[in-house]
Structures are given as C-alpha cells and as structure tokens.
Amino acid sequence: MKYFALDLETSGVDPARHQVLSIGARVAGHAGFYCRVEHQELLVQPAALRVNKIDLTLGHAVVLHEADQQLAHWIRSWKRNSDRAIPVGFRTESFDMKFIRRLLPVTFQQLDQDDHAVDLNACIHLLAAMNGISFQDLKRRYKSVAKQRILEANPDEWPEDAVREHHAANDARLALEIWDMMVQRVPLPLNELDAVA
C-alpha cells in the first residue's frame, strides 16, 4: 500500500452541484502536485470562497478533465503496478472521495479499488477520546507540531507567509506530515494545553 495526502478545495459541499476549485497532493519522496481548476460557469457558495481564501482570478488554471488527467499521471509517476494508492486527508472519506468518485474518474481509477481512504479527523477523534482531551485541542496540537517539523526539515519548502489554512497544497503537505507522525507514533505533549499551540 502507498499512502498519499490529498486535499480538494471546492465551491460547496455537494458534488452533484458544486465544483472542484483546486487540488493538492503529496507523497513521501516525490514532488507534490497542485493545480487550480477553471470553470466556464461556477456554482459557488460565497462562504466556500471566503473559507478557502480562493481568488478565482489568480494564477494559471486548467479545466477539470485536464486536472483529472494530470493528477492521475502524477499518481502513476510514483505508484508501482502492485501498489494500492490510498488517499489520506482531514476529511478524505466523508468529503474529498465523494468529489473524486463523481468528478475525477481517471484519478479514481488510480486509487485503491476497495475504496479505502484514511480520514485524519476520525483518527484524531479516536486518539482524543483515548487520551481524554478535546478533538479540537488535539487537532490543533498535531497541526502545530507538524508545521514545526516541516519548517525544521526544510524551511524553504513552506515559507511562513504560505502557512495558512484551506490551501489545497498546504493542507496536503500538513496531512502527509500528520499521517507520518501517527505512523511513527510521534509523542505529543498531551498534558500541557499550550505546549505546542
């Protein structure tokens, strides 16, 4: 199995009505993937653009079928034939996979055909319950420690002005780091509320 981080920013929550606005993905040992998706017509929940801090006028964008082809090609570039590519993210199963199944069919074919995905929020909920702390506190701690680890490992990879919520490339990088921390069982200071916040 090969795990990779995946994040989609969308114009709303319903894949039958809303569109993918940007895609970010990361896998250990390879260059990341990011693209912004252009649409002729766009059904947007204005709150989605505000939350995601997306400016539809900035940067180069590709149409959805090209983004789907590019993401699938990126996955094939690191995935061996026998690998099962399993996406990891903050709401991968409950959110991102719904859009992928419906709107990114070529990419979907590259993923684990048992339809597996790792939802970091579900993992964090479980760990929070096991440790008697709130989900929000533990998620904030994971994000803070992950950002520190990313900056310590390669300060140029994630400049301070780029560290913001709801950017597909940044969220994918953060998800990959948190997944790595969970797999390696990196301890977090659970008894000090502000230790890493």
Buried (B, 14 or more C-beta within 10 A) or exposed (E): EBBBBBBBBBBBEEBEEBBBBBBBBBBEEEEBBBBBBBBEEEEBBEEBBEEBEBEBEEEEBBEBEEBBBBBBEBBEEBBEEEBEBBBBBBBBBEBBBBBBBEBBEBBBEBBBEEEBBBBBBBBBBEBBEEEEBEBEBBBBBBBBBBBEBBBEEEEEEBEEEEBEEBBBBBBBBBBBBBBBBBEEEBEBEBEEEEEBE
